[in-house]
Amino acid sequence: MIIQEIIGNKNSYPIEGLEIDLLELEWYETTRRIQRKKTAAGMEIAIRFVREGQRLRQDDILYLDHSKVVLVDIKPCEAIVISPATLLEMGTVCYEIGNKHMPLFIQDNQVMMPFEMPMFRWLEASGYQPEKQLVKLFHLLKSNVEPHGHGREGTSLFTKILNLASTKE
């Protein structure tokens, strides 16, 4: 089965009563345009996205027929989790991590990144209180793909955080 586009997402598409087959992916596989995988039930899937910037998300529908649906399921991984106390702390930690060109996720008012001991130690030494947790990393910031928010996308998340933090002194 060749998949060239995402059909929709389980959260906004009626799939009640259908057999659910999961395509398990690591967080870093969600941005790959071309890959071959097998679903939990053994269905062969070839993903070949033509457009740049397409990204798979949790519960995306890749295949759908009258009896079965294939959903994306992002596997949990060890991650560094930081719970910033203020917007300024959030902006600062995001800047520091981004400045090291590390993948960055923001979920549930927390900053997350795949676990790496040197980065964990650096964050501790810098006064942050990182925790090592097993989590599903969903919301990858696109800062390394689209570093500027000019034109159609507006202001970047980092700029918004800095603007909010700088107005509250």
Contacts in CASP RR format, 6 or more apart in sequence:
PFRMAT RR
TARGET T0000
AUTHOR 0000-0000-0000
METHOD contacts of the structure
MODEL  1
MIIQEIIGNKNSYPIEGLEIDLLELEWYETTRRIQRKKTAAGMEIAIRFV
REGQRLRQDDILYLDHSKVVLVDIKPCEAIVISPATLLEMGTVCYEIGNK
HMPLFIQDNQVMMPFEMPMFRWLEASGYQPEKQLVKLFHLLKSNVEPHGH
GREGTSLFTKILNLASTKE
1 43 0 8 1.000
1 44 0 8 1.000
1 45 0 8 1.000
1 46 0 8 1.000
1 63 0 8 1.000
2 46 0 8 1.000
2 48 0 8 1.000
3 45 0 8 1.000
3 46 0 8 1.000
3 47 0 8 1.000
3 48 0 8 1.000
3 62 0 8 1.000
3 63 0 8 1.000
4 48 0 8 1.000
4 49 0 8 1.000
4 50 0 8 1.000
5 49 0 8 1.000
5 54 0 8 1.000
6 54 0 8 1.000
6 56 0 8 1.000
6 60 0 8 1.000
6 61 0 8 1.000
6 62 0 8 1.000
7 13 0 8 1.000
7 60 0 8 1.000
7 61 0 8 1.000
7 62 0 8 1.000
7 63 0 8 1.000
7 64 0 8 1.000
8 60 0 8 1.000
8 61 0 8 1.000
9 57 0 8 1.000
9 59 0 8 1.000
9 60 0 8 1.000
9 61 0 8 1.000
10 59 0 8 1.000
10 60 0 8 1.000
10 61 0 8 1.000
10 69 0 8 1.000
10 71 0 8 1.000
11 59 0 8 1.000
13 61 0 8 1.000
15 61 0 8 1.000
15 64 0 8 1.000
15 69 0 8 1.000
18 64 0 8 1.000
18 67 0 8 1.000
18 68 0 8 1.000
18 69 0 8 1.000
19 67 0 8 1.000
19 68 0 8 1.000
19 69 0 8 1.000
20 68 0 8 1.000
20 69 0 8 1.000
20 71 0 8 1.000
21 39 0 8 1.000
21 40 0 8 1.000
21 41 0 8 1.000
21 42 0 8 1.000
21 43 0 8 1.000
21 63 0 8 1.000
21 68 0 8 1.000
21 69 0 8 1.000
21 70 0 8 1.000
21 71 0 8 1.000
22 39 0 8 1.000
22 40 0 8 1.000
22 70 0 8 1.000
22 71 0 8 1.000
22 72 0 8 1.000
22 73 0 8 1.000
23 37 0 8 1.000
23 39 0 8 1.000
23 40 0 8 1.000
23 45 0 8 1.000
23 62 0 8 1.000
23 70 0 8 1.000
23 71 0 8 1.000
23 72 0 8 1.000
23 73 0 8 1.000
24 40 0 8 1.000
24 73 0 8 1.000
24 74 0 8 1.000
24 75 0 8 1.000
25 37 0 8 1.000
25 56 0 8 1.000
25 72 0 8 1.000
25 73 0 8 1.000
25 74 0 8 1.000
25 75 0 8 1.000
26 74 0 8 1.000
26 75 0 8 1.000
26 77 0 8 1.000
27 74 0 8 1.000
27 75 0 8 1.000
27 77 0 8 1.000
27 103 0 8 1.000
27 105 0 8 1.000
27 114 0 8 1.000
27 136 0 8 1.000
27 137 0 8 1.000
27 140 0 8 1.000
28 103 0 8 1.000
28 114 0 8 1.000
29 35 0 8 1.000
29 37 0 8 1.000
29 56 0 8 1.000
30 55 0 8 1.000
30 56 0 8 1.000
30 57 0 8 1.000
30 72 0 8 1.000
30 74 0 8 1.000
30 140 0 8 1.000
31 53 0 8 1.000
31 55 0 8 1.000
31 56 0 8 1.000
31 140 0 8 1.000
32 47 0 8 1.000
33 47 0 8 1.000
33 48 0 8 1.000
33 49 0 8 1.000
33 52 0 8 1.000
33 53 0 8 1.000
33 54 0 8 1.000
34 47 0 8 1.000
34 48 0 8 1.000
34 49 0 8 1.000
35 46 0 8 1.000
35 47 0 8 1.000
36 44 0 8 1.000
36 45 0 8 1.000
36 46 0 8 1.000
36 47 0 8 1.000
37 44 0 8 1.000
37 45 0 8 1.000
37 47 0 8 1.000
38 44 0 8 1.000
38 45 0 8 1.000
39 45 0 8 1.000
39 70 0 8 1.000
43 63 0 8 1.000
43 70 0 8 1.000
45 62 0 8 1.000
45 63 0 8 1.000
45 70 0 8 1.000
47 56 0 8 1.000
47 62 0 8 1.000
53 145 0 8 1.000
55 140 0 8 1.000
56 62 0 8 1.000
56 72 0 8 1.000
57 72 0 8 1.000
57 138 0 8 1.000
58 72 0 8 1.000
58 73 0 8 1.000
58 74 0 8 1.000
58 136 0 8 1.000
58 138 0 8 1.000
59 71 0 8 1.000
59 72 0 8 1.000
59 73 0 8 1.000
60 71 0 8 1.000
60 72 0 8 1.000
61 69 0 8 1.000
61 70 0 8 1.000
61 71 0 8 1.000
62 70 0 8 1.000
62 71 0 8 1.000
62 72 0 8 1.000
63 69 0 8 1.000
63 70 0 8 1.000
64 70 0 8 1.000
74 136 0 8 1.000
74 137 0 8 1.000
74 138 0 8 1.000
75 136 0 8 1.000
76 134 0 8 1.000
76 135 0 8 1.000
76 136 0 8 1.000
77 114 0 8 1.000
77 115 0 8 1.000
77 134 0 8 1.000
77 135 0 8 1.000
77 136 0 8 1.000
77 137 0 8 1.000
78 114 0 8 1.000
78 115 0 8 1.000
78 132 0 8 1.000
78 133 0 8 1.000
78 134 0 8 1.000
79 105 0 8 1.000
79 112 0 8 1.000
79 113 0 8 1.000
79 114 0 8 1.000
79 115 0 8 1.000
79 132 0 8 1.000
79 133 0 8 1.000
79 134 0 8 1.000
79 135 0 8 1.000
79 137 0 8 1.000
80 112 0 8 1.000
80 113 0 8 1.000
80 114 0 8 1.000
80 115 0 8 1.000
80 116 0 8 1.000
80 119 0 8 1.000
80 120 0 8 1.000
80 123 0 8 1.000
80 130 0 8 1.000
80 131 0 8 1.000
80 132 0 8 1.000
81 110 0 8 1.000
81 111 0 8 1.000
81 112 0 8 1.000
81 130 0 8 1.000
81 131 0 8 1.000
81 132 0 8 1.000
81 133 0 8 1.000
81 135 0 8 1.000
82 93 0 8 1.000
82 110 0 8 1.000
82 111 0 8 1.000
82 112 0 8 1.000
82 123 0 8 1.000
82 128 0 8 1.000
82 129 0 8 1.000
82 130 0 8 1.000
82 131 0 8 1.000
83 109 0 8 1.000
83 110 0 8 1.000
83 111 0 8 1.000
83 129 0 8 1.000
83 131 0 8 1.000
84 90 0 8 1.000
84 91 0 8 1.000
84 93 0 8 1.000
84 109 0 8 1.000
84 110 0 8 1.000
84 111 0 8 1.000
86 165 0 8 1.000
87 161 0 8 1.000
87 164 0 8 1.000
87 165 0 8 1.000
87 168 0 8 1.000
88 165 0 8 1.000
88 168 0 8 1.000
89 128 0 8 1.000
90 111 0 8 1.000
90 161 0 8 1.000
90 165 0 8 1.000
91 158 0 8 1.000
91 161 0 8 1.000
91 162 0 8 1.000
91 165 0 8 1.000
93 111 0 8 1.000
93 123 0 8 1.000
93 128 0 8 1.000
94 104 0 8 1.000
94 106 0 8 1.000
94 111 0 8 1.000
94 141 0 8 1.000
94 157 0 8 1.000
94 158 0 8 1.000
94 161 0 8 1.000
95 158 0 8 1.000
96 126 0 8 1.000
97 104 0 8 1.000
97 111 0 8 1.000
97 113 0 8 1.000
97 119 0 8 1.000
98 104 0 8 1.000
98 143 0 8 1.000
100 119 0 8 1.000
101 144 0 8 1.000
102 113 0 8 1.000
102 114 0 8 1.000
102 116 0 8 1.000
102 119 0 8 1.000
103 113 0 8 1.000
103 114 0 8 1.000
103 140 0 8 1.000
103 141 0 8 1.000
103 144 0 8 1.000
104 111 0 8 1.000
104 112 0 8 1.000
104 113 0 8 1.000
104 140 0 8 1.000
104 141 0 8 1.000
104 143 0 8 1.000
105 111 0 8 1.000
105 112 0 8 1.000
105 113 0 8 1.000
105 137 0 8 1.000
105 138 0 8 1.000
105 139 0 8 1.000
105 140 0 8 1.000
105 141 0 8 1.000
106 112 0 8 1.000
106 139 0 8 1.000
106 141 0 8 1.000
106 157 0 8 1.000
107 135 0 8 1.000
107 137 0 8 1.000
107 138 0 8 1.000
107 139 0 8 1.000
112 135 0 8 1.000
112 137 0 8 1.000
113 119 0 8 1.000
114 137 0 8 1.000
115 132 0 8 1.000
120 130 0 8 1.000
120 132 0 8 1.000
123 130 0 8 1.000
124 130 0 8 1.000
141 157 0 8 1.000
143 156 0 8 1.000
143 157 0 8 1.000
143 158 0 8 1.000
146 153 0 8 1.000
147 156 0 8 1.000
148 156 0 8 1.000
149 155 0 8 1.000
149 156 0 8 1.000
149 159 0 8 1.000
155 163 0 8 1.000
END
